[in-house]
């Protein structure tokens, strides 16, 4: 099972780095694998659907803490499928759909 998430952070550079790290830590803590094929665009592998709900809740919590500084979009969880596009290396992306 996997989903995508992407975010934009509107903050001074140091705060932007701190917020980005907090959000990325949430993904890494609750996912089985995280690929970042594009800047701030993540493909996240999870083992069970409740992890998706937990990650969504936690990311929304970060947004509440830094109100007005973060926009993010998260796809619904899906199984199977294949990502398409133009990348130099598909290894990490393909790992998420296994």
C-alpha positions as CSV (number, residue, x, y, z in Angstrom):
1,X,0.0,0.0,0.0
2,X,1.3,3.4,-0.9
3,X,0.4,7.1,-1.2
4,X,1.9,10.4,-2.3
5,X,2.3,13.6,-0.4
6,X,3.8,16.9,-1.3
7,X,4.1,20.2,0.6
8,X,5.2,23.8,0.3
9,X,6.4,25.7,3.3
10,X,6.3,29.5,3.3
11,X,8.8,30.5,6.0
12,X,12.2,32.0,6.5
13,X,15.0,29.5,5.6
14,X,15.8,28.2,9.1
15,X,12.1,27.7,10.0
16,X,11.4,26.1,6.7
17,X,14.2,23.6,7.3
18,X,12.9,22.8,10.8
19,X,9.3,22.3,9.6
20,X,10.4,20.2,6.6
21,X,12.4,18.0,9.0
22,X,9.4,17.5,11.3
23,X,7.2,16.5,8.5
24,X,9.7,14.2,7.0
25,X,10.3,12.6,10.4
26,X,6.6,11.7,10.6
27,X,6.8,10.0,7.2
28,X,9.9,8.0,8.1
29,X,8.7,7.0,11.6
30,X,5.4,5.6,10.3
31,X,6.2,4.3,6.8
32,X,8.0,1.2,5.7
33,X,9.7,3.1,2.9
34,X,9.8,6.7,1.7
35,X,11.0,7.8,-1.8
36,X,11.5,11.4,-2.8
37,X,11.7,11.4,-6.6
38,X,11.1,15.2,-6.8
39,X,11.7,18.0,-4.4
40,X,9.2,17.8,-1.6
41,X,7.2,15.1,-3.4
42,X,7.2,11.8,-1.6
43,X,5.9,8.3,-2.4
44,X,5.3,6.6,0.9
45,X,4.9,2.9,1.5
46,X,2.8,1.8,4.5
47,X,1.8,-1.7,5.7
48,X,-1.7,-0.9,6.9
49,X,-4.3,1.8,6.1
50,X,-4.5,3.1,9.7
51,X,-0.9,4.4,9.2
52,X,-2.2,6.7,6.4
53,X,-4.8,8.2,8.8
54,X,-2.2,8.6,11.5
55,X,0.3,10.3,9.1
56,X,-2.5,12.6,7.9
57,X,-3.5,13.6,11.4
58,X,0.1,14.2,12.4
59,X,0.9,16.3,9.4
60,X,-2.3,18.4,10.0
61,X,-1.0,18.9,13.6
62,X,2.2,20.4,12.2
63,X,0.1,22.7,10.0
64,X,-1.8,23.8,13.1
65,X,1.4,24.5,14.9
66,X,2.7,26.6,12.0
67,X,-0.7,28.1,10.9
68,X,-0.6,29.7,7.4
69,X,3.0,28.5,6.7
70,X,2.3,25.0,5.2
71,X,0.3,23.7,2.3
72,X,0.2,20.0,1.6
73,X,-1.7,17.5,-0.6
74,X,-1.9,13.8,0.3
75,X,-3.4,11.2,-2.0
76,X,-5.5,8.3,-0.8
77,X,-3.7,5.1,-0.1
78,X,-3.7,2.6,-2.9
79,X,-2.3,-0.9,-3.7
80,X,-0.5,-2.0,-6.8
81,X,-0.2,0.3,-9.8
82,X,2.8,1.9,-11.3
83,X,4.1,5.5,-11.4
84,X,5.0,7.0,-14.7
85,X,7.0,10.0,-15.8
86,X,10.6,10.9,-16.5
87,X,13.2,10.2,-13.8
88,X,16.9,9.3,-13.9
89,X,16.4,6.5,-11.3
90,X,13.2,4.6,-10.7
91,X,14.6,2.2,-8.1
92,X,13.3,3.9,-5.0
93,X,9.9,4.7,-6.7
94,X,9.4,1.1,-7.7
95,X,10.3,-0.1,-4.2
96,X,7.2,1.6,-2.9
97,X,4.8,-0.3,-5.1
98,X,6.1,-3.8,-4.4
